[in-house]
Structures are given as C-alpha cells and as structure tokens.
Amino acid sequence: MNGLPYAETGEGPDGVDWDDFRVFLEVVRTGSFNRAAAKLKMTQPTVSRRLVRLEEGIGVRLFDRDRRGPRLTVEGQRIYNDACAAQV
C-alpha cells in the first residue's frame, strides 16, 4: 500500500471529479494557476476552486500557495508522480 487515501480501495473517493486531476496536472506543468487557466480555457478562480475541491475530495493538500506561486507538497508530488505514471 502506498499510503494515498484514494488508493486504498483502488477506486476514486466519492465526489471526486476525475477531470480535476487534469487541472492539477496543468497547474504543476505550467507552475501557475493563471497560465493553467489560460491553457485550459478557464478562469483562474475556476482553477482554484477545482483544486480546492480535489484537495477536499482526496483529503490531502496538494500545494502550498505563496506569492511565488503554487509549490507541490510531499503528498502533491506523490500524486503527481502517480498521475503521470497512469497517463503512460
């Protein structure tokens, strides 16, 4: 077991919109909520809301947010690695 709360049953947690992981991946790749929003053709507040919803749904904080932009937490890095591996 890898210790991720969503991985215990092999199913996604109730209420998680799997498309929110696409938003998460784009924020990591671009390093910015604004750039991710532009690439995804969304507004920055929508991106922020989607990430908060994802964090609440899986029960972990994915980013530390500061003036320099979003920084992955340890849990966020693990989920990013898992999501990238799943895309292959």
N, CA and C atoms as an extended XYZ file, in Angstrom:
264
Properties=species:S:1:pos:R:3:atomname:S:1:resname:S:1:resid:I:1 pbc="F F F"
N         0.856       -1.183        0.000 N   MET     1
C         0.000        0.000        0.000 CA  MET     1
C         0.895        1.237        0.000 C   MET     1
N         0.532        2.227       -0.791 N   ASN     2
C         1.375        3.408       -0.916 CA  ASN     2
C         0.982        4.543        0.014 C   ASN     2
N        -0.059        4.374        0.819 N   GLY     3
C        -0.416        5.383        1.801 CA  GLY     3
C        -1.275        6.512        1.277 C   GLY     3
N        -1.654        6.485        0.006 N   LEU     4
C        -2.511        7.541       -0.520 CA  LEU     4
C        -3.955        7.224       -0.180 C   LEU     4
N        -4.698        8.186        0.340 N   PRO     5
C        -6.055        7.909        0.790 CA  PRO     5
C        -6.978        7.405       -0.303 C   PRO     5
N        -6.753        7.805       -1.560 N   TYR     6
C        -7.629        7.380       -2.635 CA  TYR     6
C        -7.246        6.026       -3.183 C   TYR     6
N        -6.095        5.483       -2.772 N   ALA     7
C        -5.587        4.250       -3.352 CA  ALA     7
C        -5.954        3.005       -2.546 C   ALA     7
N        -6.557        3.159       -1.390 N   GLU     8
C        -6.835        2.016       -0.535 CA  GLU     8
C        -7.785        1.024       -1.178 C   GLU     8
N        -8.790        1.468       -1.875 N   THR     9
C        -9.779        0.572       -2.464 CA  THR     9
C        -9.569        0.376       -3.951 C   THR     9
N        -8.681        1.163       -4.544 N   GLY    10
C        -8.492        1.107       -5.980 CA  GLY    10
C        -9.526        1.926       -6.741 C   GLY    10
N       -10.462        2.509       -6.037 N   GLU    11
C       -11.490        3.355       -6.646 CA  GLU    11
C       -11.274        4.786       -6.191 C   GLU    11
N       -11.791        5.705       -6.965 N   GLY    12
C       -11.734        7.101       -6.569 CA  GLY    12
C       -12.681        7.366       -5.422 C   GLY    12
N       -12.381        8.335       -4.594 N   PRO    13
C       -13.285        8.673       -3.499 CA  PRO    13
C       -14.590        9.246       -4.027 C   PRO    13
N       -15.642        9.056       -3.277 N   ASP    14
C       -16.938        9.606       -3.679 CA  ASP    14
C       -16.828       11.106       -3.840 C   ASP    14
N       -17.442       11.609       -4.890 N   GLY    15
C       -17.493       13.045       -5.083 CA  GLY    15
C       -16.299       13.639       -5.794 C   GLY    15
N       -15.299       12.836       -6.159 N   VAL    16
C       -14.141       13.376       -6.865 CA  VAL    16
C       -14.442       13.399       -8.354 C   VAL    16
N       -14.270       14.564       -8.944 N   ASP    17
C       -14.401       14.706      -10.391 CA  ASP    17
C       -13.012       14.436      -10.966 C   ASP    17
N       -12.876       13.343      -11.689 N   TRP    18
C       -11.554       12.946      -12.181 CA  TRP    18
C       -10.966       13.979      -13.136 C   TRP    18
N       -11.792       14.834      -13.719 N   ASP    19
C       -11.279       15.903      -14.573 CA  ASP    19
C       -10.481       16.921      -13.763 C   ASP    19
N       -10.715       16.978      -12.445 N   ASP    20
C        -9.934       17.887      -11.597 CA  ASP    20
C        -8.459       17.505      -11.586 C   ASP    20
N        -8.167       16.218      -11.815 N   PHE    21
C        -6.757       15.803      -11.896 CA  PHE    21
C        -6.094       16.421      -13.121 C   PHE    21
N        -6.848       16.595      -14.209 N   ARG    22
C        -6.308       17.264      -15.407 CA  ARG    22
C        -5.921       18.694      -15.076 C   ARG    22
N        -6.762       19.370      -14.283 N   VAL    23
C        -6.464       20.739      -13.857 CA  VAL    23
C        -5.212       20.738      -12.982 C   VAL    23
N        -5.159       19.809      -12.035 N   PHE    24
C        -3.986       19.675      -11.161 CA  PHE    24
C        -2.709       19.502      -11.979 C   PHE    24
N        -2.736       18.592      -12.954 N   LEU    25
C        -1.539       18.342      -13.767 CA  LEU    25
C        -1.111       19.584      -14.540 C   LEU    25
N        -2.071       20.336      -15.043 N   GLU    26
C        -1.731       21.536      -15.813 CA  GLU    26
C        -1.116       22.607      -14.919 C   GLU    26
N        -1.607       22.743      -13.693 N   VAL    27
C        -1.006       23.713      -12.764 CA  VAL    27
C         0.439       23.318      -12.468 C   VAL    27
N         0.671       22.033      -12.258 N   VAL    28
C         2.050       21.588      -11.993 CA  VAL    28
C         2.924       21.861      -13.209 C   VAL    28
N         2.437       21.521      -14.368 N   ARG    29
C         3.247       21.675      -15.594 CA  ARG    29
C         3.555       23.127      -15.918 C   ARG    29
N         2.580       24.010      -15.703 N   THR    30
C         2.798       25.420      -16.045 CA  THR    30
C         3.391       26.214      -14.890 C   THR    30
N         3.224       25.705      -13.657 N   GLY    31
C         3.749       26.400      -12.490 CA  GLY    31
C         2.923       27.597      -12.058 C   GLY    31
N         1.692       27.692      -12.573 N   SER    32
C         0.885       28.876      -12.292 CA  SER    32
C        -0.590       28.566      -12.496 C   SER    32
N        -1.429       29.075      -11.584 N   PHE    33
C        -2.869       28.948      -11.762 CA  PHE    33
C        -3.322       29.743      -12.986 C   PHE    33
N        -2.760       30.923      -13.173 N   ASN    34
C        -3.149       31.770      -14.310 CA  ASN    34
C        -2.789       31.133      -15.640 C   ASN    34
N        -1.563       30.627      -15.766 N   ARG    35
C        -1.152       30.002      -17.033 CA  ARG    35
C        -1.947       28.722      -17.289 C   ARG    35
N        -2.205       27.942      -16.230 N   ALA    36
C        -3.020       26.738      -16.393 CA  ALA    36
C        -4.425       27.103      -16.846 C   ALA    36
N        -4.990       28.144      -16.242 N   ALA    37
C        -6.334       28.585      -16.615 CA  ALA    37
C        -6.384       28.979      -18.089 C   ALA    37
N        -5.400       29.726      -18.546 N   ALA    38
C        -5.370       30.144      -19.946 CA  ALA    38
C        -5.275       28.934      -20.871 C   ALA    38
N        -4.416       27.994      -20.526 N   LYS    39
C        -4.239       26.812      -21.373 CA  LYS    39
C        -5.494       25.944      -21.394 C   LYS    39
N        -6.182       25.874      -20.253 N   LEU    40
C        -7.391       25.059      -20.154 CA  LEU    40
C        -8.651       25.810      -20.571 C   LEU    40
N        -8.489       27.084      -20.929 N   LYS    41
C        -9.621       27.941      -21.304 CA  LYS    41
C       -10.641       28.043      -20.171 C   LYS    41
N       -10.099       28.307      -18.982 N   MET    42
C       -10.897       28.517      -17.776 CA  MET    42
C       -10.454       29.829      -17.156 C   MET    42
N       -11.176       30.264      -16.151 N   THR    43
C       -10.713       31.418      -15.384 CA  THR    43
C        -9.838       30.935      -14.239 C   THR    43
N        -9.016       31.828      -13.714 N   GLN    44
C        -8.158       31.472      -12.584 CA  GLN    44
C        -8.986       31.081      -11.359 C   GLN    44
N       -10.088       31.788      -11.047 N   PRO    45
C       -10.890       31.349       -9.898 CA  PRO    45
C       -11.473       29.939      -10.078 C   PRO    45
N       -11.820       29.575      -11.305 N   THR    46
C       -12.325       28.225      -11.552 CA  THR    46
C       -11.247       27.194      -11.285 C   THR    46
N       -10.036       27.456      -11.756 N   VAL    47
C        -8.914       26.549      -11.488 CA  VAL    47
C        -8.707       26.412       -9.985 C   VAL    47
N        -8.708       27.511       -9.277 N   SER    48
C        -8.521       27.466       -7.820 CA  SER    48
C        -9.616       26.655       -7.143 C   SER    48
N       -10.864       26.880       -7.549 N   ARG    49
C       -11.988       26.136       -6.958 CA  ARG    49
C       -11.877       24.646       -7.245 C   ARG    49
N       -11.477       24.314       -8.450 N   ARG    50
C       -11.347       22.900       -8.818 CA  ARG    50
C       -10.264       22.219       -7.999 C   ARG    50
N        -9.175       22.933       -7.737 N   LEU    51
C        -8.100       22.339       -6.933 CA  LEU    51
C        -8.508       22.189       -5.473 C   LEU    51
N        -9.215       23.167       -4.944 N   VAL    52
C        -9.710       23.055       -3.573 CA  VAL    52
C       -10.657       21.864       -3.478 C   VAL    52
N       -11.540       21.725       -4.454 N   ARG    53
C       -12.479       20.601       -4.462 CA  ARG    53
C       -11.734       19.269       -4.522 C   ARG    53
N       -10.688       19.184       -5.335 N   LEU    54
C        -9.892       17.963       -5.427 CA  LEU    54
C        -9.208       17.672       -4.101 C   LEU    54
N        -8.593       18.697       -3.514 N   GLU    55
C        -7.928       18.513       -2.223 CA  GLU    55
C        -8.906       18.011       -1.161 C   GLU    55
N       -10.083       18.597       -1.129 N   GLU    56
C       -11.086       18.169       -0.158 CA  GLU    56
C       -11.565       16.751       -0.454 C   GLU    56
N       -11.703       16.427       -1.716 N   GLY    57
C       -12.187       15.106       -2.104 CA  GLY    57
C       -11.234       13.979       -1.769 C   GLY    57
N        -9.931       14.236       -1.908 N   ILE    58
C        -8.957       13.169       -1.624 CA  ILE    58
C        -8.342       13.310       -0.243 C   ILE    58
N        -8.632       14.411        0.424 N   GLY    59
C        -8.205       14.572        1.807 CA  GLY    59
C        -6.749       14.920        2.018 C   GLY    59
N        -6.117       15.512        1.021 N   VAL    60
C        -4.726       15.959        1.183 CA  VAL    60
C        -4.557       17.341        0.560 C   VAL    60
N        -3.605       18.093        1.083 N   ARG    61
C        -3.254       19.392        0.491 CA  ARG    61
C        -2.227       19.119       -0.601 C   ARG    61
N        -2.488       19.589       -1.793 N   LEU    62
C        -1.612       19.340       -2.938 CA  LEU    62
C        -0.551       20.413       -3.115 C   LEU    62
N        -0.896       21.646       -2.779 N   PHE    63
C         0.007       22.772       -2.992 CA  PHE    63
C         0.134       23.613       -1.736 C   PHE    63
N         1.308       24.166       -1.549 N   ASP    64
C         1.481       25.301       -0.656 CA  ASP    64
C         1.392       26.504       -1.573 C   ASP    64
N         0.566       27.455       -1.211 N   ARG    65
C         0.367       28.620       -2.063 CA  ARG    65
C         1.045       29.821       -1.425 C   ARG    65
N         1.876       30.498       -2.206 N   ASP    66
C         2.515       31.715       -1.709 CA  ASP    66
C         2.660       32.699       -2.854 C   ASP    66
N         3.315       33.798       -2.588 N   ARG    67
C         3.441       34.860       -3.600 CA  ARG    67
C         4.216       34.412       -4.832 C   ARG    67
N         5.068       33.420       -4.684 N   ARG    68
C         5.855       32.933       -5.820 CA  ARG    68
C         5.098       31.933       -6.671 C   ARG    68
N         3.936       31.516       -6.203 N   GLY    69
C         3.129       30.560       -6.965 CA  GLY    69
C         2.933       29.274       -6.194 C   GLY    69
N         2.254       28.328       -6.808 N   PRO    70
C         1.983       27.064       -6.131 CA  PRO    70
C         3.234       26.198       -6.046 C   PRO    70
N         3.425       25.593       -4.889 N   ARG    71
C         4.544       24.668       -4.674 CA  ARG    71
C         3.955       23.348       -4.223 C   ARG    71
N         4.323       22.260       -4.892 N   LEU    72
C         3.800       20.953       -4.522 CA  LEU    72
C         4.194       20.581       -3.103 C   LEU    72
N         3.244       20.015       -2.376 N   THR    73
C         3.553       19.415       -1.086 CA  THR    73
C         4.135       18.024       -1.360 C   THR    73
N         4.591       17.355       -0.327 N   VAL    74
C         5.093       15.989       -0.486 CA  VAL    74
C         3.978       15.102       -1.041 C   VAL    74
N         2.778       15.241       -0.484 N   GLU    75
C         1.643       14.460       -0.971 CA  GLU    75
C         1.304       14.820       -2.417 C   GLU    75
N         1.366       16.111       -2.731 N   GLY    76
C         1.115       16.563       -4.093 CA  GLY    76
C         2.106       15.969       -5.073 C   GLY    76
N         3.362       15.883       -4.688 N   GLN    77
C         4.386       15.296       -5.557 CA  GLN    77
C         4.104       13.817       -5.785 C   GLN    77
N         3.694       13.111       -4.747 N   ARG    78
C         3.377       11.682       -4.888 CA  ARG    78
C         2.188       11.491       -5.829 C   ARG    78
N         1.169       12.322       -5.687 N   ILE    79
C         0.002       12.199       -6.547 CA  ILE    79
C         0.357       12.589       -7.976 C   ILE    79
N         1.194       13.598       -8.140 N   TYR    80
C         1.658       13.980       -9.473 CA  TYR    80
C         2.384       12.806      -10.133 C   TYR    80
N         3.281       12.162       -9.390 N   ASN    81
C         4.013       11.018       -9.929 CA  ASN    81
C         3.051        9.901      -10.330 C   ASN    81
N         2.068        9.620       -9.471 N   ASP    82
C         1.081        8.578       -9.770 CA  ASP    82
C         0.276        8.934      -11.017 C   ASP    82
N        -0.152       10.204      -11.109 N   ALA    83
C        -0.964       10.636      -12.253 CA  ALA    83
C        -0.162       10.559      -13.546 C   ALA    83
N         1.099       10.931      -13.509 N   CYS    84
C         1.948       10.848      -14.701 CA  CYS    84
C         2.154        9.391      -15.115 C   CYS    84
N         2.345        8.516      -14.141 N   ALA    85
C         2.522        7.098      -14.447 CA  ALA    85
C         1.248        6.517      -15.048 C   ALA    85
N         0.103        6.983      -14.596 N   ALA    86
C        -1.164        6.484      -15.101 CA  ALA    86
C        -1.426        6.922      -16.535 C   ALA    86
N        -0.822        8.026      -16.952 N   GLN    87
C        -1.026        8.539      -18.307 CA  GLN    87
C        -0.247        7.747      -19.346 C   GLN    87
N         0.755        7.005      -18.907 N   VAL    88
C         1.616        6.281      -19.869 CA  VAL    88
C         0.908        5.115      -20.455 C   VAL    88
